[in-house]
C-alpha cells in the first residue's frame, strides 16, 4: 500500500472534465488498496465519504470562481474580471496566490501527520503545481508527480501579444517543473517531451455507474444534450446552433438542445436561439450519465482557439454508445479521435448541405460503437500504473 496526496480543483460537484479525471484516478487507486488524501475545493453540495482509504481536506475556491457562480453579482464579477486580467499578466500562471498558500498549509499538515509516498499535482489548477514547488523543497523522500490534464503551454487567449507573453511564462514554468519534480505526465497533444516526461491520456473512457435523476425530456422531441463550458471566445456555440436550426427547419422535427454547465459571455446567443436551446444551469456530476442516457444525441462544441488541446470529456461521451454531433474546426486535434468513434457526426463546415447532415444522422443511428485502438492511453488503470511505477 502507498499513501498518495492529490491536489486538484473541484472534486464532488463539478462537471469539469479535470475533476472527473481525478475522481477516476482516486477510485482506481483505492481499488488497489492505496490510501488517498485529496486537497480540493469546498463542495457546494452535501457530500458523504464512506471509504476508509480516502480522506478529503477542503479549501475555499478563489474569489473569481465564487463570483462566477453567483448570478446576482454579474456587475461585480465583470469589474473584477477586468482587474484580474491585468494582475494576471504580472503573476501568471499562479493566478490564485491566496488559494496556493492555503493548499501549502494543508499539504504540510497532511504530510506531517501521515507518511506520504506520492504527491500528485493536477493541472489545472496551477495552485497544485505551485504547492509542489514549495513542498518539494521541504520533503526529499516524497515522489512528486505533475499531471497536466490541460496544456499549460497553450493559453486560451485570442489576443496574440498577450497570448505570447503567457505562453513564454508557461514554458518557463514547465522547465522548472522538469528540474524540481520526479515525473511529468502530459497528454498526447502536449508539445512537451523528453527527460522525466511521459505521455498518457485522460482517465475517462470507462463505464460510469448511472445515478438516476429527476430530469426528464419530452419524448415527442429529439433531445440533444451538452454538458460543459461554453464561452464567447474559445467555445462559442452560435454557428453550431444556427446549423442545428437549419436542420430543424429542413427535417420539420421537434428538436431541443439542452445545456448544463458554465457559460461566459454568450447570453445573447442563448437568447437568439431560445426556441431551440434551453439552458438549465449547473448539474451534479453524478447525474451526467443519466441525462446522457435519456438524450437522443450528445453535443460537442470544439475549441476555436486552443485547437491543439484535446477535450477529455469526449472520451466520457464515447462510453455512452450514444450518437455524438460534434462541431469542430477541420484542424481540431479531437477530430481524429471522433472519426474513430462510429457514432460521430462531425461538422467542420457550417455552410455544408444540411440535407447531407440529415442523411448522416439516419446512418449513424443504426451503428454500434467499438473500442478505439488508442484507448489504452485513456484508461485509469494505465495512468495509475505510471503514477505507482508498476
N, C-alpha and C positions, 0 to 999 in steps of 0.2 A: 504493500500500500504506500502511495505517495500523497503528500499534502500539497495541494495546488491552490494558490491565491490568484484569483482572477479579478481584474479591474475592467469594468465596462460601463456603458451608459444605461439606458432603460433595460430592464430585465423582465418584469412581470406584465406590464400593461401597455406595451407599445407594439405597433405593427411594423416598426422599423426593422429592416432585414438584419441589421447587425445584432440587434437584441435577440432575434430568433436564432442566429448562428451561435451565439454564446450559450443560449439555453440548450441547444442541441449538443454542444460540447460538454456541458455540465452533466447532462443526462448520460452521455457515453462514459464520462469519467467515473460517475457513480456506479454505473453498470459494472465497471471493472473494479469496484470496491476501493476507489481512491476517495480521500476526504477533500472536499472542495469548500473554499471560502470565497465569497463573492462580494466585492465592494461595488455598489450600484446606486442609482438614483432612488430616492424615496418614492415608493409606488403611490399612485393616486387612487388606488382601489384597495379594498381589504384583501390581504394575501395570507395564505397558510403554507407552512413548510413542515411536512411530516417526515422528512428524510433525515435521519441522524447523521448522515455523511455530508450533508450540505448545510452551510451556515451563511447568513446574509448580514451585511453591515450596510446601512443606508446613509447616503449623503444627499444634501439638497441639490436640486437641479440648479443650473446657472440662472441668473436673473433673466437673461434673454429667453431661455426656454420657458420659464414661468410666465412671462408676459405674453409669449407667443401663443400659449394655450388659453389665455383669458380674453375672450371676445369683447368684454366690456371695456378693455383698456387698449383698444386699437390705436387711438391717437397717441397715447404714451408709448406704445410699442414702436410705432413708426418713427417717432422722435428719437427714441433710444437706439433704434436700429441705425440711424444716420450717424449718431455719435459713436456707436460701437464700431462701425466700419472704419472710421478714421483711426480710432485707437488700435484696431486690429492690424492695421498696416504696420504699426510700430512693434507690437508684441507678438504677432503671428509667428508660429502656429499655436502658441499657448494662450488662447483667447479667453480662457476662464481661469485666471490665476488663483482666485479665491477657492474655487472648487478643487483645483490642483492641491492646494495646501491642506484642505480637509481630507482629501484622499490619502495624502502622505501621512498625515497624523493617524488615520485609522489603520493604514498598512503597517506602520511601525508597531502599533499596539498588537495587531494580529500576529505579526512575526515574533514579537516578544513572548506572547502567550502560547504560541504553537510553533513547532519545528517545521517551518515551511520549506518544502523542497523546490517548488517551481513557482515563479512569479510571472504570470501571463498577462500581458497588456494587450488590449484590443483597440485598434484604431478604426473608426472613430469611437470615442472622443480622443483628442490629443492629450487630455489631462492624464490619461492612463500612461502614455509614453513619458510625459513629464515626471510623473511619480516614479517611474522606473529609473530615470536618470539620477534622482536623489537617493532612492533606496539602494541602488546598486553600489553606491559609494560606501554604504554602511555595512552591507552583508555580502561578503565574498563567497560564502558557501551555498548561496542560492542560485539556481539556474534561472536566468532572465530571458524570456521569450516575448518578442513583439509580433503580434499577428495583425497584419494590415488587411482589414476587411474592405477598405477603400484605398485607392491610390493616393498617397499623400502628395505625390509629385504632380497631381492633376487638380488644379484649383477650378471650381465651377463658377468662374467669373468671366463675363463677356468682354469687359474692358481689357484690351491686350496689354497695356502698360502695367496695370495693377496685377493682372494675371502673371506676368513675367516676374514681377517683384516677389509675389507669394510663392511661385514655383522655385525661385532661387533659394528662398528661405527654407522651403520644404526639402530640397535636395541637400542643403547643408545639415538639416536635422537628420535626414536619412543616413548620411555619412557618419554622424555622431552615434546613431543607433548601432551601426556596424562596429564601432570601436568600443562601445560600452556593454552591449548585450551579448548573450551567448548564441542566440539564434533569431533570425528574422523569417517569418512566414509571410509570403506575398501571394497574391492571386495571379493567374496566368496573364492578365492584362497589364501587370506592372512592368515597368522598364528596368527595375532593379534586378541585379543578378550577380552571381559570384560570391565567393567567401562563405559567410555564415547564412546566406540567403537560400531558402528552399521554396519552391513553388507548390502551393496547394490551392484548393478551390474553396468554395463556401459549403459548410456542412448543412446543406438544405435539402438535398434530394433524398427524402425519406417519407415514409407514410406516417403522418402525424395523427394521433388519436383525435377523433372528431367529437367535439363537445357541443351538444345541442343548444341553440339559441332560440329566442322568441321571434327572431326575424323571419318573416315570410314574404314571398314575392307573389305578384299577380300571375297566376298560372295561365291566363289567357294572353300573356305578354312574353316576348323574348327578352330575358333579363341578362344584361351584360354587367359584370362586376369588376370594379377596380379598387384595390386596396394598396395604399402607399402615398407617397408625397407627390404633389403637383405644384409647380411654381411657374412664374411668368417667363423666366429666362431659360432654364435648362430643361424643364419638363412641362412645356405648355401644351395643353390638350386641345387648343382651339381648332387647329386644322383637322385633327382626328374626329372631333365632334361634328365638324362641317361635313366630313366624308360620311360618317355614320348617318347624318341627317339625310343626305342624298340617297343612301341605301334604304333608309326608312321610307322615303317617298317612292322610290322605284318598286320596292317589294310590297308596299301597301300593308306592311306588318305593323303590329303594335309593339314598339321597342322602347325599352327604358334602360338607361345607363345609370348604375348605382355606384356612388363613390364614398369610400371611407378613408380617412387619413388626414395628414397635414396639408393644408393649402396655403399658398402665399402669393398674393397679388393677382389672382385670377377670378375675383368676384364678378367682374364684368363679363368674363367668358361664361361662367355658370349662369348668369342672368340671361345672356343671349340665347343659350340653348336650354332654357328651363323646361320646355316641352319635351325634351329628350333626356335631360340629365337631372338626377336628384342627388344632392349632397347630404350625407347622413351624419357627418362629424367623425369623431373617433370611435373605434371599436376595440373591445378587449381582444387581444391576440388569440386567446383560446377559442374564439368563435369563428375565426377566419376560415378554417376548413369547412365549417358548417355552411357558411354563406357561399363558399366556392362550390360546394356540393349542390346547393339549391339553385345555383345560377345555370343559365344555358351556355353562356360563354364567359371567359375571363378576358380582361382587357389589360394590355401592356402598352404604356407610353414610353418610348425610348428617349434617351437624353439627346439634346441638340447641341450641347457644348462639350460635355465630357463623354464623347462617343467611344473613348478608349476604356471606359470604366464599365465593367460587367455588372448589371443589376442582379444581385444574388436572389431576389425574390422570384425570378423566372424559374429557378430550379424547384422551388416550392410549388409553383404552379404546374410544372411538369408532372409532379407526383399525383395530381388530381385526376389525370386522364381526361380532363375537360378540353374542349376546343379553346385555343388562345388566339384572340385577334390582337395583333401587335403592329404598332405604328413606329417605324424606325427610319433613320437616315440610312441610305444604302451602305455607307461605310461604318455603321454602328457595329462594334465588336460583338454584340449579343446576337446579331443576325445569324452568324454561323452556327450558334447553338440552337436557336429557334428553328432553323432549317432542318435540324436533325430530329426535331420532335414532330411526329407525323400529323399531329392535330393543330399545327400552327397555320394561321392565315396572316401572312406578313404583307403590310402595305408600306412601300418605300416611296411611292409616287402618289401624292394626294390628288393629282389631276387624272389618275388612271380611270379606266372604264369601270363604273360601279357595277354594271351587269356581270362583268368577269369576276368581280369580288363576290357577287351573289352566287354565281355558279360554284366558286371555290368553297364557299361555306357549305353548300349541299354535299360536296365531295368529302370534305373533312369530317362532317358529321358521321360518316359511315366508317371512319378509320379507327383502328386501335393503336394505342401508344406502345412504344417499345423502348427499352433501356438504351441510352446512348453509350457509345464506345468510350468516350472520355469521362464517364461518370465516376470512376474511382476517385479522381481528384476532389470530388464534391461530396464524398461520404464522411460523416462524422468519425467513423471508425478509423479511416485512413489518416485523418488530421490528428486525431488523438494519439495514434502511433508515433507521429512526428513529434508531438509535444512530450510524450513519455520516453522517446527514443527506443521504442520497441522494434 
